[in-house]
């Protein structure tokens, strides 16, 4: 009805097929709207146009027979438009539903893949782990030149090895309705093949000796303290050396003395009888006859037979007597008569202890037996490269009694430490009134020589350079240079190490560097002191041969992680690490071998640490709980927005480390996000040191005393200061990189640390952990003159004292393999791709149908509502319906 009011009359035309005559009102409209036309002969034609708007406009009267009806095509268009519109809406809804359903299916698939809540998933994801682990060692090539002062900086070459990391986790158990999972872990690092194994044994690496640094840290924190604290042990060593020398003289001269005793008697009969009657009444005559008979295989009066039968027992005074004859022989060797005969002097040497004191205080024995030499240095004994006696080294002469007292007093730990502490930190005059020390020959004139001998010369020149390092001695200079101060009298191997291969620097096979070795210093120190203090298991720690060996020692290697069952965003986060949940003090953290160190504040403070706290916790604990290990929860990204950062646990620095988004990558056809270590994680906390690269929060991790990009390793086992950095000191200021020579430029592609994370699942599908281990050598701790040139000639020391000495760097990496990548794409990408394709088709068809429907409706309305009647019959786009009334059979 509304249409009738808005459209001109000429447009309202309807053909009635019943009579071929228009309704009256239509006739008038038609007459007004159209010019007259001529009809063909024999026919009558009536034309009408326009689409009716009334409800009855589309209703036609019943046609009589013989009348042809042509319906208005607008009715068909209207129905087609409606059909297309409905179909379009259905397709649009179907496309949206398909996407939602597919995403729901994928989310469930992701959850099934990520959550570890079945034994099968544990076996597949956690039980066995294996991946490449390359090791790059730094070999020092000019150490000797640096030690001798001919070159200012150490130079390195890189020696690389292909290794494999293998881990087996066992004894797993579910907890809290499978929300967490605990297991024990066994792991090893081994060469990838026989060729690499051979190279590990053959490659010689010259570098810092961690065992020596550990000894310095444990026994005094500095070499000076070490020498003072262990001075009594060095004096014991001198005492043992002289005692061995004296025992050799005592035993060697006994056959000659026995013949002196038998003078005037017929051997062996009279001598044997006299021996039993006078010297050894408990012996039998038969045994005595054999003892005195030069032809007997047990004769004591022929040097050769005596040396093979009796001498060892005579020297070893602690060996129980095996016969009355041997007991008598020992008593004879210890008698004052024999001593006075063997050591003729005017010093009243009546015992071998006094003879030893005489050698220490005046060189008496060597002057008598070695052509006037003043020291046992002339004997060429192993490890003796300088004169060990006070007289031989400093020319300070003591009486035999004073020499014996000196060895006795200063080999006592309590007395030795009391002496040095009083001399250096108390009132030295008190020592000059103490009868204990006066008995040693101490006077105001020789007190400084006593101190230098005990705590500098003896410790460094005799013990460290000779017994520990093993410098080479030129025998020709022994007598004229007993202290080894003449250039060339003491030398090292061409690679800068000594014959005993210990001290600050050592030459080791690559296998020893990785897996440990027995160092000389552990052999010369008493077992009661060593314990596990200097036990070295290499950079990689204890390598148990198998799980059974590990279980036999039962170390605390129990781990517990979340399974993601409760929250998929909390997957593979620690709840226990090595059976602990928090790190507070240093003895709370077990080593791989199960050992724990005693948290003695004075000990740790002596090593340069502020307290027993691993980090500056201010009384609180630092926890590794809720820190991911090797997987994250799904990211749930929206559009181009990326997860900005996350934190990972690092055992190397005993803390979590922030990883930040870098860029998108594709790994074997899988789209991933690359994350790198946040720069701020290893910025110095000292903003005065590097104002543009500082993070005050890192003071918590004790980084206020280091430059940026070198972090203190959180020592929980004691020992020398060590640190981690990027390989080749990457990203550090150039001045610190120039501390050494030969290190390559830092290249991010081959030396940086990163991880590629697949965002739908949170899986790590590619990554490299690349860290360099360093020893922080500090000349305030390493005070010995043996390596002073390492520091004195280097202009780039940090804080004027610290040399960062690189040991090695490792590349611990893994990447998803081809089969897993294909399986991932089939499981995750293919359903989504198919859903997207079908959805796109559905949406395209839906949109097409809706658009087509809209066009049809629009065209229909446009044609119905045109405003120009003059052109309606001839040029209108609408299609007229024409009814022809036939008067004949051949009508058209």
C-alpha positions, 0 to 999 in steps of 0.5 A: 500500500505504501508503494501505491502512494509513492509510485506514479499511476503509470507504473501500476499496470497489471495484465489480466489474462481472463478477458484481455480487457484492462480494469477500468482504472488501468485503462485510464492509466495506460491511456495517460502513460502511453501513445497510441499504437497500431495493432496488427491485423486480426489481433488485439494487443494490450500491454501493461507494466510495473510490479504491483505493491498490493497484496493482491497484485501478484494474484492472477485470475484463473485463466481460461483454456487457450490463454497463455500466462507469463508470470512476472519474473520479479517474483522468481528474483525475490525468492532467489534472493531470499534463498541466497541470503539464507544460504549465505548466513548459514555458510557464514555461521558454519565458517565461524563454528568450524574455526571455533571447533578446530581451535577447541580441538587443537587446544585439547590436542596441545593440552594432551601433548604438553601435560605429563600425566601418564607413564607413557608421557613420562617415558617419552618426554623425561626418561631419556635425554640426549643431545650434542654438547660441544666443548671448546678449551683455551690452551695457553701458548706463551705461559713461560714467556709471561712468567719470565716477564718476556711477554705481558699477556697470556695468549690462547688458542682454541681446541674443540671437541664434539661431545654428547650429553646423555641423561637418564631419569629413573625412580619416578613417582607421582604426587598430589594427584599427578600434579607433580612428578619426582625422579632421580637423575643420572647424567654423563657427558662423553665423546661422540666417537672413538676419534674424539675419545682419542683426541681427549687423551692426546690433547695437552691443555695448559691453563689454570689449576683449579686444585691449587686455587681451591687449596689457597681458598680453603687453607687461607684465602690468600697464598700468604695466609696459606704459607703462614697456615701451612708453615708447620707442615713445610717444617715437618717436610724439612724435618722428614727430609733431614731425618731420612738423610740422617737415617741413611747415614746411620744405617750405611755406616753400621757394618763398618762400626760392627767391625770396629766392635769386633776388633781383636776377635776372630770372626765369626766365632769369638764375635758371636759369643761376645755378641750374645754374652755382652750385647744381645743375651736374648739371641742364640749363638746360632743366630749370632754366628750367622749374623757375624759370618761374612759368608752368611746370607744374613751377615751384618758385617759385609756392606752388600749383604747388610744392605739387602737384609738389614738396612731397610729395617734399621732405617725404619725405626717403626718396624717391629723387631723380627728377632733379638739379633735385629733388636740388638742391631737397632740398639747399636745404631742408636747408641751414643757411642755409635753416634759419636763414632759416626759423627765426630765433632766438637759439638757433643752430638750424642744422638741422631736428633742432635745430628739432625739439628747439627745439619739444620743449624750448621750443615755438619753431616754434609760437610763430613760426608759430601765434600764440605757441602753446607746443605743436602741440596748438593745431594740432588734429592727429588724436589729439593731445588733450594737449601732446606736448612736455615744454615744452608739458606741464610747462613744462620748458625745454630747449635745442634740442640737449637737446631733440633728444637727449631725443627720440633717447635716449628713443626707444631701447628699450634706453636707455629701459628702462635709465632707468626700471629704474634710476630705479624699482629702482636708484640714480637718482643714477647717471643724473645722472652718465651723460653720455648722460642728462645730454645730454638736459637731465636735472638733479636738479631736473627728474628727477621730471618726466622720469619722470612725463612719460615713464612716466605722462603721455605713456603715459596722457594722450597715447598711451592717451587720445588715440591709442588710445581717442580722447577728444574735445578741446574746442579752446577749452581747448587753450592754457589746459589743455594736459594735459587736466586741466580737467573737460570738456576731454576727453570720450567718446562718450555710450556711454563709448567714444572716437572710435578705439574702443579701450582697455579698452572698445570698441563693436563689432557683434555679428558683430565680437564673435563673429568678430573685428576689427582694433583700433586698438592693432594699428595704432599698434604696430609690426608687428614687435611685434604679430605674432599677439600682438594678432590677435583672431579673436573669441570663436568663433575663426577661421572658415575659409570652407571645408575648402579654406581650412583645408587651405591653412593646415594647422592641427593640427586632427586628432582620434582617438577610440575606436570601441568595437570593443574595449570598448563601454564605451570609446566616443568617448573621445579618444586624440588632441586637436588632434594631441596626447595630453597637455597639460603646458605652454602652448605644447603646445596649438595654437590653431584657427589652428595657432599656438602660443605660446612658453613663456617662463616670465618672460612667463607669470609676468609675466601672473600665472601661476605657470609655463608649466604649464597646470595645477599638474601638478607636472611631470606631464602632464594628459591628455585620453585616456580622456575621453568626448566626446559618448557613453558606453557602455551603463549596464547598470543593475540595478533602480532603481540608476543610474550615479552619475557620469561625466566629459566633456572640456571645451575651455572649461576644458581639463579633464574635468568630472564629471557626476552623476545628477539624475533620470529623464526622458522625451525624446520617449518615450525613457526617459533619465537626466539628469546635471548638472555636479557642484557640487564641480567648480567649488567654490573650493579656498580653504576659508577663503573659502567653508568650506561650498563648497570642494574642495581638489582644485580647487587643481590647476585654480588655483581657490584664488584664485577664489570658487565657480562661476567657473573660470579658463579655461586660457589656452594663448594668453596674454592677460588673465585670463578665466573661465567661469561659469554664465549671469548668475553663477548659483550664485555668492555674492550679493555677487559677483553684485552687482558688476554690475546688470541681470543676471537671476536664475539659472533652472535650467530655462533657464540650467543645463547638463545632458545626458540619456543613454539608458542602454541605448546611452549615447547623448546624446539631449538636452542644453544646454551653457550657459557664460558667458565673463567678463573678470577685471578687476583694478585691480592690473593696470589702473592707468590713471586712465581707468577707475579709477572702475570699481573705486574706486566698486564695493563688491563687488570680489572680494578688494577688487580683481577685477571679474568682467565678463560678456561673453556666454553661449552655449547649445549644445544638441541633442535627438534628432529625432522620426524618430530617436526613433521609429526608436529605439523601434522598434529597442529598445523594440518587441522588448522590449515584445513579448517582455515581453507574450508572456513575461507571457502565457506565464508567466501561463498556465504559472503557471495550469497549474501551480496548476490541476495542484496543485489537482487533485492536492491535491483528489484526495489530500484526498478519498482521505485523509478520516478520517470514515467516517460521512459518506463515503457521503452528504456526501463530495466524492468521486464514487462509481462505481456498477455497475448489473447489469441484469436487463432491457433497460430497465435504467438 
